[in-house]
Amino acid sequence: MQFLVTSMQKTRRIIYVNLLATVGLMMVLISPMYVLVASVSILAFLAIARQMNFYKIAMMVKNHAKTVSKLRFEIQAKLHTGFRDYSGSVESEESSHKSCGFVR
């Protein structure tokens, strides 16, 4: 049974490689300019990818997402508790509450 599964995987791999080669050959025969442009763009992308540190960029994006999530939570909490100006600081909120009077 294991032989049959391995044989099917090898057969699929061979078929996929042949299909890819056939499509590539057809593209070269039909429009070689597109293939040249695609090859140059792939090489340029790979050259840029080698120079950049994608792990560092991913960590920066993750840190930014945490900060944005924290700010969203704070704004929602302030709105839920009834603060009028949720873009101001805590000190300005406290001073505005002191100056407000309540009618009984």
C-alpha positions, 0 to 999 in steps of 0.5 A: 500500500505504501508503494502505491502512495509513493508511486502516485506522489512521484507520478503527480510530481512528474506530471506537474513538472511536465505541465509547468515545462510545457506552459513555459515553453508555450509562453516562450514561443508565443510571447518571449518579451513577457517571459523576459519581463517576468524573469527580470522581475522575479530576479529583481524581487529575489535580489531585494529579498536577499538584502532585506531582513523580512524577520525584522520587518515582520516583528515591526509590523507585529509590534505596530499591530499590538500598539494599534490594538492597545489604543483601540481598546483604550479608546473603546474603554473611554467611550464606554465609561463616558469620557467626552474627549477620548483623544485627550490625555487623562489629566485634561479629562480629570480637569474637565470633570472638576469644572463641571457642575451637577444640578440636583 
